[in-house]
Amino acid sequence: MKLPKGVVALGLVSLTMDLSSEMIHSLLPVFLVTVLGASAMAVGTIEGIAEATASIAKVFSGVISDWVGRRKPLVLIGYGMAALTKPLFPLATGVTAVLVARFLDRIGKGIRGAPRDALIADITPEAQRGAAYGLRQAMDTVGAFAGPLAAMGLMAASHDDFRLVFWVAVLPAVICVLLIAFGVEEPAATRSAARTQFPISRASLARLTGRFWRVVAFAAVLTLARFSEAFLLLRAEDVGLAPTWVPMILIVMNVVYAASAYPFGKFSDNGGRRTLLVWGVVFLIAADLTLALAANVWVVGLGAAIWGLHIGATQGLLSALVADAAPADLRGTAFGVYNLVSGAALLAASVIAGGLWTWAGPAMTFYAGAVFSLVALAGLVARR
């Protein structure tokens, strides 16, 4: 049975925006450290604040999409805002300017995230949701490894001109916005579902079941172990990889992620969700330990590949679990709450990772991630 065309369209939207974003993000940590003179602590703080900002925005955008019964306008606003922020990166001359650019970019991500995920649930039968989220994640990840690949080629051709790469990244962001405006259709059922009562109320939140809150709690603990991927790039630079080739680490991670996300999604639809969650956490433990022990770029690449397996196994699955656990008219709110909690955990994780990196060294950062992963695994195994 084919997936709805809207899922494919939203996958293409994710692909083009991630192509743009990852051309920038695959170089940004090294740009901050080597060009602007930032510390690892500053990198972790910027990434943590940025992702927490996105998560807070997702709460409000998800709630509003439930309240008005519309998803597409918020998706368009969110991607449009992210596209408008892209020129700020090549214009940045200091750490504060990068923080402002990341902050605004992540507000755009937050506005679009929950309505987009809720829209996928609206247009996809329940029996196909694991595959639908897996396909969107896979297409998103095609952009996520094409972006670093393009960045690496441009860096080699321009003799490490970071700002030129950042300017080129503006083009796919514009294409993304055009795809949403003319290629994504919102189903009539969603448009007619407008509510008169604002979704954030005691009565509405009471309808979010214990099953939903268990998913949120598990995701929060897991996120503490999965800090910003900026630290994978810094790890590669730390073991001696030249700035031109640092994006290769994200390419390796995202190729594995893209190749595994859809098959893992299909597996979860066939009754393997709990097993897949367990394996997802085991992959993260293995990735953290590999990166902690890495002494050369090849081992860092192996750790990045295992990290990609972890994301492929868990990202789409957790979205499917949230969609299944939430009432249809509260899906936007549910995704907003889920992303808010995950974002707060990511802020804490990235700040902790930056602090450990600065004060105890890179290895300790990844050992701490392995410990948090073991806590998440213990909680999952302990509950039937």
Secondary structure, DSSP 8 states (H G I E B T S, - for coil): ----HHHHHHHHHHHHHHHHHHHHHTTHHHIIIIIS---HHHHHHHHHHHHHHHHHHHHHHHHHHHHHT--HHHHHHHHHHHHHHTTHHHH--SHHHHHHHHHHHHHHHHHHHHHHHHHHHHHS-GGGHHHHHHHHHHHHHHHHHHHHHHHHHHHHHTTS-HHHHHHHTHHHHHHHHHHHHHH----HHHHT---SS-S-SHHHHHTS-HHHHHHHHHHHHHHHHS--THHHHHHHHHTT--GGGTHHHHHHHHHHHHHHHHHHHHHIIIIIHHHHHHHHHHHHHHHHHHHHH--SHHHHHHHHHHHHHHHHHHHHHHHHHHHHHS-GGGHHHHHHHHHHHHHHHHHHHHHHHHHHHHHH-HHHHHHHHHHHHHHHHHHHHH--
